[in-house]
């Protein structure tokens, strides 16, 4: 009976140790995504004017995605050119999302759009 108990305990220990996840296996630390900064040439623009927004990030095989809640942008990758019309006066949010095989991270920036018709 003692032998059977020892075998069963050994089996449980082996199974529990072999099922532990090791996050370091096959993972290259340069694959980890880090957004170092998200910057704009101008944080306040007049309606219909533009500002360049650049995302500085580290990691391998990075895929960039951009979104804005108002206005529009041209470009892709690490840099876009953002513009908004008179209908978008106020604080607008532009988000850069970066992904690779390890996951996705994102950061947002606020751009103030002022009216072209200001006094």
C-alpha positions in Angstrom: 0.0 0.0 0.0 2.9 2.4 0.8 4.4 1.7 -2.6 1.2 2.6 -4.4 0.8 5.8 -2.3 4.4 6.8 -3.2 3.8 6.1 -6.9 0.6 8.1 -6.8 2.3 11.1 -5.0 5.2 11.0 -7.4 2.8 10.9 -10.4 0.9 14.0 -9.1 4.1 15.9 -8.5 5.4 15.1 -12.0 2.1 16.1 -13.6 1.9 19.4 -11.7 5.5 20.4 -12.4 5.2 19.5 -16.1 2.1 21.6 -16.5 3.6 24.8 -15.2 4.0 27.5 -17.9 7.4 28.9 -18.6 7.0 32.3 -20.2 10.7 32.4 -21.2 10.6 29.4 -23.5 11.1 30.5 -27.1 10.3 34.2 -26.4 12.7 36.8 -27.6 12.7 39.8 -25.4 13.0 42.1 -28.5 9.5 40.9 -29.5 8.0 42.7 -26.6 6.2 45.9 -27.7 6.9 49.1 -25.9 5.6 52.5 -27.0 8.3 55.0 -26.0 6.3 58.1 -27.0 3.5 59.3 -29.2 4.1 62.9 -30.2 2.6 65.6 -32.5 4.2 68.5 -34.2 1.3 70.7 -33.0 -1.1 69.9 -30.3 -3.5 72.7 -31.2 -4.5 73.2 -34.9 -7.0 75.4 -36.7 -9.8 73.6 -38.5 -8.6 72.2 -41.8 -4.9 72.5 -40.8 -2.7 69.5 -40.2 -0.3 68.1 -37.7 2.1 65.2 -38.0 1.8 62.5 -35.3 4.6 60.1 -34.8 4.7 56.9 -32.7 8.1 55.8 -31.4 8.1 52.1 -30.4 10.4 49.2 -29.9 9.9 45.5 -30.6 10.1 43.2 -33.6 7.7 42.7 -36.5 5.5 45.7 -35.4 2.2 46.3 -37.1 0.8 49.8 -36.7 -2.9 50.7 -36.7 -4.4 54.2 -36.3 -7.9 55.5 -35.3 -9.3 58.9 -34.6 -12.6 59.8 -33.0 -13.1 62.9 -35.2 -11.4 64.2 -38.3 -9.2 62.0 -40.5 -5.6 61.1 -41.2 -3.4 60.1 -44.1 -0.4 57.8 -43.7 0.4 54.6 -42.0 3.2 52.9 -40.1 5.0 55.1 -37.6 3.7 58.4 -38.8 0.4 59.9 -39.9 -0.8 63.4 -40.9 -4.0 64.3 -38.9 -6.6 67.0 -40.0 -10.1 67.9 -38.8 -12.7 70.3 -40.2 -14.9 72.9 -38.5 -17.3 70.2 -37.4 -14.6 68.7 -35.2 -13.7 71.8 -33.1 -12.7 70.6 -29.6 -10.5 68.0 -28.2 -10.0 65.0 -30.5 -8.4 61.7 -29.6 -6.0 59.8 -32.0 -5.0 56.3 -31.0 -2.0 54.3 -32.2 -2.2 50.5 -31.7 0.8 48.3 -32.3 0.7 44.6 -32.5 3.0 41.6 -33.2 2.9 37.9 -32.3 3.0 38.6 -28.6 0.0 40.9 -28.4 -1.1 44.5 -28.8 -0.5 47.8 -27.0 -2.0 51.2 -27.7 -1.6 54.8 -26.7 -3.7 57.9 -27.4 -2.9 61.6 -27.9 -5.2 64.6 -27.7 -5.3 67.3 -30.4 -7.3 70.4 -29.9 -9.0 71.7 -33.1 -9.9 75.4 -33.0 -12.4 77.2 -35.2 -11.2 78.7 -38.5 -13.7 81.5 -37.9 -12.4 82.7 -34.6 -12.3 86.4 -34.0 
